[in-house]
Amino acid sequence: MDKYNHKQVEQKWREVWEKNNPTRAEDFSKKPKKFILAEFPYPSGEGLHIGHLMRYTMPDVYSRKLRMSGFNVMFPMGWDAFGLPAENYAVKTGVHPEITTKKAITTFKRQLQEMGFGFDWEREIATTDPKYYKWTQWIFLKLWEAGLAELKEEPVWWCEDLKTVLANEEVIKNEKGELISERGEKPVERRMLKQWVLKMPQYAEKLIEGLSTVDFPESIKHAQINWIGKSEGINISYEIKDTSEKITIFTTRPDTNFGATFIALAPEGGQLEKLLPLMPNKAKVEKYIKQATAKSELDRIASKEKTGEFTGLYAINNLNGREMPIYVSDFVIGTVGTGALVGVPGHDMRDFDFAKAMGIDILRVVVGSDGDTSEITEASQVQEEEGKMINSGFLDGMDIHDATQKIMDHIVEKGWGEKVVNYKLRDWLFSRQRYWGEPIPLIHKENGEVEAVCDVNDPQSVKEDLPLLLPQVPDYTPSSDAASPLAKNEDWVNTVDSEGKPAKRETNTMPNWAGSCWYYLRYIDPNNDQAFADKDKLKYWLPVDKYFGGSEHTTLHLLYSRFWHKFLFDQGEVPTSEPYAWRMNGGLLMGTDGSKMSKSKGNVLNPDEKVSAYGADAVRLYINFMSPYDQNAIWQEGGLKACRRLIEDVWNLQSKVSDSFADRAVEVAYHKMVKNVGTMVDELKTNTAVSEFMMFANKVKEVGGLSLTQWEGFLKVLAPFAPFITEELWAALGHNGSIHLESWPEYDESKLQEDNITIAVQVNGKVRDTISIPVDADEAAALGLAHASEKVAKFLEGKQVVKEIYVKGKIVNIVVKG
């Protein structure tokens, strides 16, 4: 028998699978459907590394097992090809991103095919395909038509290294607590720019409610709920002394309002602009505003020194008539709440620090568990915890929670405010000052109005005017002035509106998240030119049954795509309110030093080298073997070598097959293996399944053979893990069809029980031997076999047996003395 040649076998079956696509999904099959989704990759740089392949290996095993278990499985793949990763690589190499992206897609696809992943390649998509982004633009126009897309000037995060604005969700903290870009980990700063935003806060409540209907890990639910940041409170309106104006402030702790002694405005925001002309100290305030807004939000929030400028205005506290000075201070952030706060320095440390710096009164209105009712003069006395109300009129003696409801009702009844629900979630910043993205299909008219390039509700208009193609530009290098490279193509920018008058196209592009918001929908109907997908097909396939992805996308892609899907549901375009029924985040691949593998550290592993040296089946087995899908894994070359030895063992087992072979131990091992592996795959614990294959192969080698039925069943169970060698060995048996379309084998419960079992024998609590006994042996038989052991006998010689204990099927313990 020839030695196993993985290169020859893998090339043979890749060519066969490319022709007949055995993992094709069938629309409207009578079989029950399963839509299995793994996040599609960014095709940029030199290609995939092993860490990427961890995302797809276990889902592929699971999909293959489902298919063999009688399900109609869709397991598709595509390319998230717009956006910064591809463009940055193009800028670095000096080659147009269209060229580098196509080259990267070719490389990525080759690598995935060489790994034997059972994707339905007939459903392949790329977000950069005009036939695809035609519908990305269409969905954007539906959002715009519904009033959920708006052009507005506001403070935004700007990354000078990336030369683009970033959404709040794309800004993270590094180990030092500094704010950086999620992509590339570059410094960010605040700028005032006019940008397109999507009004996600209007869907905040639906996004929270929807989490109760899906099977997501609690960590993901909590992350999304915390990011949305729902808070129930009250907007209180305070009259401004000697004016007709009022100032509105949101608070969740109105119970402490009897202790309010000042109001602070953010140095940016609508309320400040309204009040600025009324301020006696306007000149000083304007100077302070200029200084404050020059700082980053991070610096303002982190600064221990509290600064501010008195406006000369006072607000009236309706509860007690106190005149509260109004300040402008940089510790207040314009995008939080109403851009203003009411200061209660006795019960908030930030307010205390500000009051101390400004010489403002500090009042106590809550007494805590320490019983301190004295005047608050030190930071250690600031009472922020639960307690009882004091110095608060009709609230005195009440618990703060009861007082909160009481005061809210009182304020509403008096007409001084209204109960509201606020969200931390902000508008999604949707503009990018980069070239490689979907053009925003809007036109700016001479009169300042904006119109769509087509009527999204008119199929003929959509057919004629979408997609709005991404044009060629003389230079796609990004700039620091926040102008998009598209602005350099004047022939494209200058156009006419629907009335034939001169107009200009929007030159910002969409973020890469746009295409990934709905890619799973396009898999359902990838070639439809009349709609983004046929509604009957959507009804058949949705929702996604299992979604595998990265934890880094919990508050990015996952939240964004749920928002788009819920909007499309409200528009009657999709049949489900949630896109994904279930979600699991994958772990990270770590180097042998325990650090995360990354290109920047130069410790990534090229799968091409491993597949060439060990074969795809061995690599697949080892990726499954390393760790559970949702946990981090450390790469160990020795484990890969062990999996290669298993593949060679499987190849050699074919010589041990005999239709007349029968052995009780192999029969028991076979049925256990079928049962255990099936359960492990169903429970997505494929790391433990590889050991089952090793144990079965070792048992067959030990005994010396196995039956044809056992051999075929073993190949079927191994097939999802090692698709190449099993297909080859299946064909060698004379079968014409693919093993991957065979039925998953059944196990016989009655044949799981072994004839003999191995138990330990202890003498005075110490194990002296292990013995094999019949599975149904009684106590007398077990003790007799234990005494017959030579190893045990020498510890009994000359001793008096005091007691003998037999725990059925587990252990014999003999107690002796002398």
Steps between C-alpha positions, in 0.01 A plus 500: 500500500636841398572766760231763532566790258286786626597739220384261229177405679407858593556638149290217353199563721516878486457475125209255537322712763544815293314329216213337689469718817385224739436755775249697293196633689159451341232769518162370621619148575264263679783437746511723810727799437806614690664833416852487646696825476860590577613863473650563160860627491666823385703399192813713539872459540680177435222257585337309782688379803422205727306723740251579222453131426396439862184698417393253231625153591258404777197660325595300190509175700164585653349585159622177346360293787162675467496426128569132566225503764232591248499880502505739206801705602611837368859578597606789275807717460577844360728799534470814711714677246436874543653706777822594671687166504496464123557869434790533745672207332447663160640831624800318647576311178407776255264267313133589446274342767284337234802306378634411843153398620440266207844348553433458871163337435668251266755416769244473778272277293787272405599463865145420609457246222833338585370453855204309359233726648156399377374843401230532238715694255202557270385761756833684515471880535731800529393834644704674227296342220276772348219241481533471877551858608211606278283361780717644777429839344131412466474414871679826589249695291215323679654613831534854364143500370380390847686789664761276661793642301589863568778743414604681815797684647619367830817403685643185345800277555774569248798269449788683334689179423198351324386845380134436555227544758403203714175396661486483879501121477830511307681683781640284778735537796849355502677356803595853615138615485566713191236522228614345173350370177367145505657447159875549517503625862586858404447819708171686455387856569178702497406721204188687399391375158184472296433130451233251403363310797247220544258554788553174686365640830151485349542121503661480843199351676436246224866398509474436874166320480620277217776354716237319708393303191843369391741238632810713554752451783422729794834675448391613152158611622654698784754660268229620263267615779784688669599664172143610433497631858131537578423725797160606630484844655347843464563815300469791743454852364650782707403862439790739448476804722404830330447330159223315321730204433519164671770237518414128485707238679465121503562319828444153640536628859241774547471385864805714581363814330444677832882496521561649155720810517625567143447419133781424256480514121725314256724729292323365192133434441169657410404636842826693527448659158149610601613658828830655390349836385333541842816451704637808683844335491477409130855604407660294777276205421591507130869503589449203733300311236788538253747364753273214612409373154867486403535211746400143418202349677735247655716774653190681625353190660828377648616835639489523878508880485151643456479829311211719392377851427203668669252624243344767719165319475302324772245221481217466752456172691120471515515276807649761732541821299880481513679706235758264345795655311541372143852412388659369184737215586707256298416205727150504344478326160263640239394162362395363840141563611398858415856632511443645847487375857358615829771489764437327834850519653406328825417178316717488186879510509539685168253761616681525836837562333346767276318668790820510704692653207229762436407573863142374462278393791493131592181364660423161656164346408573128550634326809670165446555193712770681701235735641708811426273808481772762536592767246693355204845659479725209398493263204473203736160633612348505152210254523435330164349177627149407615353662807215705649390847397562800731471876449259425215158614615229246426762237409662491843539151645431323170732246339668656193323261260157583638597868504601484133153389393332747736696799374454401136124488543512834683706673229277368222185601690636853544589527131873543571610197299410176329606139543722380216713207398850582380756286324877520495488368144584777253427554133714271286756713317466371145733720292856406415757730340653211309479371146442125531137485602147515366416844355214661690223532237393856582523831314543847650284755318584867452232606749657288775249216477604138460338246269549132420647386170189287445153426628550188714133414470508500118660178365574663164676793666702261717594296193617807307675699774646244741766411567673837516840368396819582684697712252868505424688787663839646413621443855330289765742593780305638800569852625496684833243760398209253534431520125425169329722388211178483294494880503803490267290358214316816398338338196329256737425749777334757272160375389142620465202453727158364407407840356810515279666768712868485597565291812781314671523142611573404858873423510529313830471122482331249728693311771589135441229409753237596240559195282535268797170615652297288260735254328324196653183607316674506163627145548136396486459633145839618369410550133170685534502825301142600588538506880765439761336158547179320410248523786401133480865398527545737792202343671644152444855567623467762775603536771863389498502191722860515620733800467870463579722805526749710691449664838640823359178542300257482793434875500597568138373274228257305720323812626507673162360202309224449756405867451483468121304175524244647738457797269446268202251301708306818576502576129354156421813391315601206725276253685678490838570772754843358586762383249678242717337244729828398666850637534839373620820701516823323415818507704836632387805313379799559725865448428713258702593797721133548589463831310238562232613421149510813286676627191643792698679257732617287211384179667218397267499157341449459128250217438654434158818372667314274742262360237792430268701324770230310689192500278170684539333216691771502768479879531121482529521230767753698701300826483203309638719328759671815635215631713124557512390750235422777746830481688850621419743241365879472506664363188721197566671337204510167684122483500493548123752220456281270710204576276711422195586162656129438548438570130772250408350245740160544333658445158668182620183364663353421157728197487338366818143496367325165460131446449517185712694661787326502837639607835305605808751766611506669157121484482463674835767759407326568168154565645649715779691703242192556283291606800763721662613682186143564391415649838819706508437654158136572583615675817779684309773338708704370211831524688416185696392308188854465365595288803213265414649440153841432651362252753301313238796480260721374782245235595483376140882485482512318833241239401617474140192571292146631456197413290399673177190644670713643778751638251232677298340638814835621629571681172159670512555626855850621412389660172393843638841532668718356224309537173783416258629166628150372576378584150798316355454192718124500435561499125757221543217283635323535164242763597406744225343777709670733744539384858393852603150427369469174691285463811657534842541150647289379792631334812348208686446577870509131585852469361652783705558279803838326519530136611779585743588813691820610668493590869764597755596286799613681812674366806460731798391779264792475258452371145709184457361372167224531240307191400255405227171353623173404328265795487235305694740356761361482854696585814634149554631478145660845515672424832618165371664658193655768718661239730623312192711794391870438565559872559225510762598166659843619612337781701268247669766245585529456876227757564157465661212613277283725716249618244421468128298756306375471140345801327331339202672572173749741657738377772602229746655613830660247738584612853774302678705517820810336634 
